[in-house]
C-alpha cells in the first residue's frame, strides 16, 4: 500500500459514484476537490522527492498538510450527507 496516496478516490472508494455526481452537479464540491488535489500533489511531491525540486520548509509542509486535512474534512462531510 502506498502510504503517500491520499487522493479522495483512493481513500473513499465506496463514494466513487457520489464523488462523480457531486463534481458534476455541485460547483463548491468541484472546487474543493480541485483544491484538495492541488494541495495533495504539492505535499506528495515534497514527500517523495525529499524536497529535491520541490523546496518547502517543514513548517510550510505542516501548514499544507493542515490545509489538506481541512479540505478533506469538508469533502467527507458533503459525501456523508444523506
N, C-alpha and C positions, 0 to 999 in steps of 0.2 A: 504494500500500500504506500502510495506517495503521500508523505506527511505534509508536503508543501501544497498539495492540491486542495485549495479552499474554494473552488468555484461553486456557485449555488447549485447548479445542476448535479454535480458530483455529490455534494453533501446532502441534498434532498431529492433523491431520485423519485420518491413517492409523490412529489409535487410537479413532476415533469409537465403534465398536461395543464395544470393550473398556471405554472410559470409561463408557458407559451400563450395561454389565453390572456393573462394579465399584461404581458408585454405588448400584446396586440391591441388591447382594449383600454388600458389604463396608462395615461401619459406619465403620471407620477411614478408608478411602478417601473415603467420602462426607463425613466431617468435614474431611479435608484439602482436598477440592475446594471445600467451602463456605468454609473459612478462606482459601484462595487467592483465591477470588472477592471476598471482603470486603476483603482487603488490596489486591488489584489495583484494585478500584473506588476505594478511597481514594487510591491513588497516581495513577490516571488522572484523578481529579477535580482534584487539585492541579496535575498537569502540563497539563491542558487549560484550566484557568482561570487559570493563572499564580499560584495561591494565593488568588485572589479568592473569598471564600465558603468556602474550604477551607484556612484558615491552617495551615501546617506549616513548621517551620524546616527548613533544608537538612539539618541533622543528623538530624532526625526522619524526613525523607523518605528519607535514605540507610538508616536503620535499617529502615524499612518495605520498602525495595527488597531488602535483605538477607534479611528475613523471607520475602518473596515468593519469592526465589530458593531458599531452604532448603526451603520447602514444595513448590515446583516440582520440585526435585531428588528429593524423596521420592515425589512423584506419578509422575515419569518412571521411577524405579526399579520402582515397582509395575506400571506399564504395560509395561515391557520384560521383566518376568519371564515365563518360559515357562509 
